[in-house]
Amino acid sequence: MTKVLYNHNIEEAVLQDKKIAVIGYGSQGHAHALNLKESGFDVVVGLRKGKSWDKAEEDGVEVNTVAEASKQADVVMVLLPDEYQPSIYKEHIEPNLESGNALVFAHGFNIHFSQIVPPSDVDVFLVAPKGPGHLVRRTFEDGAGVPALIGIYQDASGQAKDLALAYAKGVGGGRAGILETTFQEETETDLFGEQAVLCGGVTSLVKAGFETLTEAGYQPEVAYFECLHELKLIVDLLYEGGLEGMRYSISDTAQWGDFVSGPRIVDEDTKARMKDVLKDIQNGTFAQGWILENQANRPQFKAINARENQHQIETVGRELRELMPFVKQSKKKKDVIQNGSR
């Protein structure tokens, strides 16, 4: 069993005399900056002029340009989208790193796939809260936190792990539990989970179920409810109690259908294709394709996204959600949280 560390296991003094630059003020950036500040650390946010700059100042956080914030800081946390990190790092962060500084990430993609190659005389570590930024912030304000992963890529100072733990504690991870991993493990498992299960797997399964019902003559609206809308009810049960907890809460008829029909949908052939997906992640095929796609200004990404948005399940869903004010209100709150802090 992996050892889980909590606040009482962690000494934060190693980070107390250091200035922390949080680069970015989106979903994760605003949570890290505010949680660290309220934990008593010296924080500056690195941004370009715009709405996010204004929002950070309104929140009472010190703000500067990415270059100047990086220059001021001893610890630089990069919380920008993966595809923007390499160019911003090269132009604004790398020239301002000094020997003994620490470079920190919440996802290992660019380090693991060598899109960012840090100098050998700085610490490089990972602090990855396992939840979206608004949850990291809300639970912290409530006196709790979300679990976090830490990982060490480079320990130039001999204190990288202590710094990582102190940082994770500062954003609230030590209240829920901190697990140690590696950049490779975090990157590969994160990408696999997104592609095979959480995003790619779920969306493909939902669409296939919807299409199966509508092609058999059932109403699209009913198919939408059965294959997409009710997914939240099941996911919440899984989140709270795992597979066992979910199965305890559903009807025996549903559970029997789970047992006898689930393996007919996701079988050994499906698992073999999952292994192919994992292999493409491990050998860099996926990363290389995504890097090239961005360099070409995302032609396939844009085309697929436009096509997917016109799928019948989307047009039906938009109409149905207009009839459900509680769903619209939930989306409105999310937009305020995310867009207000970018």
ChimeraX attribute file (.defattr): number of C-alpha atoms within 10 A of each C-alpha:
attribute: neighborCount
match mode: 1-to-1
recipient: residues
	/A:1	3
	/A:2	7
	/A:3	8
	/A:4	15
	/A:5	20
	/A:6	18
	/A:7	19
	/A:8	9
	/A:9	11
	/A:10	16
	/A:11	13
	/A:12	19
	/A:13	11
	/A:14	15
	/A:15	20
	/A:16	15
	/A:17	11
	/A:18	16
	/A:19	18
	/A:20	26
	/A:21	29
	/A:22	29
	/A:23	30
	/A:24	26
	/A:25	26
	/A:26	21
	/A:27	22
	/A:28	25
	/A:29	24
	/A:30	30
	/A:31	23
	/A:32	28
	/A:33	30
	/A:34	23
	/A:35	22
	/A:36	21
	/A:37	19
	/A:38	15
	/A:39	16
	/A:40	10
	/A:41	20
	/A:42	19
	/A:43	25
	/A:44	26
	/A:45	31
	/A:46	29
	/A:47	22
	/A:48	15
	/A:49	11
	/A:50	9
	/A:51	15
	/A:52	21
	/A:53	23
	/A:54	12
	/A:55	17
	/A:56	25
	/A:57	14
	/A:58	10
	/A:59	13
	/A:60	10
	/A:61	18
	/A:62	18
	/A:63	24
	/A:64	20
	/A:65	17
	/A:66	25
	/A:67	21
	/A:68	18
	/A:69	26
	/A:70	32
	/A:71	19
	/A:72	17
	/A:73	22
	/A:74	21
	/A:75	26
	/A:76	28
	/A:77	27
	/A:78	24
	/A:79	22
	/A:80	21
	/A:81	11
	/A:82	14
	/A:83	15
	/A:84	10
	/A:85	18
	/A:86	19
	/A:87	12
	/A:88	16
	/A:89	21
	/A:90	14
	/A:91	12
	/A:92	18
	/A:93	23
	/A:94	19
	/A:95	12
	/A:96	18
	/A:97	23
	/A:98	15
	/A:99	13
	/A:100	17
	/A:101	20
	/A:102	26
	/A:103	25
	/A:104	27
	/A:105	21
	/A:106	22
	/A:107	23
	/A:108	25
	/A:109	22
	/A:110	18
	/A:111	20
	/A:112	20
	/A:113	17
	/A:114	11
	/A:115	17
	/A:116	16
	/A:117	14
	/A:118	17
	/A:119	15
	/A:120	12
	/A:121	16
	/A:122	21
	/A:123	26
	/A:124	28
	/A:125	27
	/A:126	30
	/A:127	29
	/A:128	22
	/A:129	25
	/A:130	16
	/A:131	14
	/A:132	13
	/A:133	18
	/A:134	19
	/A:135	17
	/A:136	26
	/A:137	24
	/A:138	15
	/A:139	15
	/A:140	22
	/A:141	14
	/A:142	8
	/A:143	9
	/A:144	16
	/A:145	24
	/A:146	22
	/A:147	22
	/A:148	28
	/A:149	23
	/A:150	24
	/A:151	26
	/A:152	18
	/A:153	19
	/A:154	19
	/A:155	17
	/A:156	17
	/A:157	16
	/A:158	11
	/A:159	13
	/A:160	24
	/A:161	21
	/A:162	16
	/A:163	25
	/A:164	26
	/A:165	30
	/A:166	23
	/A:167	29
	/A:168	29
	/A:169	29
	/A:170	25
	/A:171	26
	/A:172	31
	/A:173	30
	/A:174	26
	/A:175	22
	/A:176	17
	/A:177	20
	/A:178	26
	/A:179	19
	/A:180	19
	/A:181	15
	/A:182	17
	/A:183	23
	/A:184	17
	/A:185	14
	/A:186	22
	/A:187	19
	/A:188	21
	/A:189	14
	/A:190	15
	/A:191	21
	/A:192	22
	/A:193	14
	/A:194	13
	/A:195	18
	/A:196	20
	/A:197	15
	/A:198	13
	/A:199	14
	/A:200	13
	/A:201	14
	/A:202	16
	/A:203	15
	/A:204	13
	/A:205	17
	/A:206	19
	/A:207	18
	/A:208	12
	/A:209	17
	/A:210	25
	/A:211	19
	/A:212	13
	/A:213	17
	/A:214	17
	/A:215	11
	/A:216	9
	/A:217	9
	/A:218	13
	/A:219	12
	/A:220	19
	/A:221	15
	/A:222	15
	/A:223	21
	/A:224	24
	/A:225	14
	/A:226	15
	/A:227	18
	/A:228	19
	/A:229	15
	/A:230	11
	/A:231	13
	/A:232	10
	/A:233	10
	/A:234	15
	/A:235	14
	/A:236	12
	/A:237	18
	/A:238	16
	/A:239	11
	/A:240	11
	/A:241	14
	/A:242	12
	/A:243	13
	/A:244	10
	/A:245	13
	/A:246	19
	/A:247	18
	/A:248	12
	/A:249	14
	/A:250	12
	/A:251	11
	/A:252	11
	/A:253	9
	/A:254	11
	/A:255	16
	/A:256	12
	/A:257	11
	/A:258	13
	/A:259	11
	/A:260	10
	/A:261	11
	/A:262	12
	/A:263	11
	/A:264	10
	/A:265	11
	/A:266	11
	/A:267	10
	/A:268	11
	/A:269	10
	/A:270	13
	/A:271	12
	/A:272	11
	/A:273	12
	/A:274	17
	/A:275	14
	/A:276	12
	/A:277	17
	/A:278	20
	/A:279	15
	/A:280	16
	/A:281	19
	/A:282	19
	/A:283	12
	/A:284	15
	/A:285	12
	/A:286	15
	/A:287	19
	/A:288	13
	/A:289	11
	/A:290	15
	/A:291	14
	/A:292	11
	/A:293	14
	/A:294	14
	/A:295	11
	/A:296	10
	/A:297	10
	/A:298	13
	/A:299	12
	/A:300	12
	/A:301	12
	/A:302	11
	/A:303	10
	/A:304	10
	/A:305	11
	/A:306	11
	/A:307	9
	/A:308	12
	/A:309	11
	/A:310	11
	/A:311	12
	/A:312	16
	/A:313	21
	/A:314	14
	/A:315	12
	/A:316	16
	/A:317	17
	/A:318	11
	/A:319	11
	/A:320	15
	/A:321	13
	/A:322	11
	/A:323	10
	/A:324	10
	/A:325	10
	/A:326	11
	/A:327	12
	/A:328	13
	/A:329	11
	/A:330	10
	/A:331	12
	/A:332	12
	/A:333	10
	/A:334	13
	/A:335	12
	/A:336	10
	/A:337	16
	/A:338	18
	/A:339	12
	/A:340	16
	/A:341	23
	/A:342	19
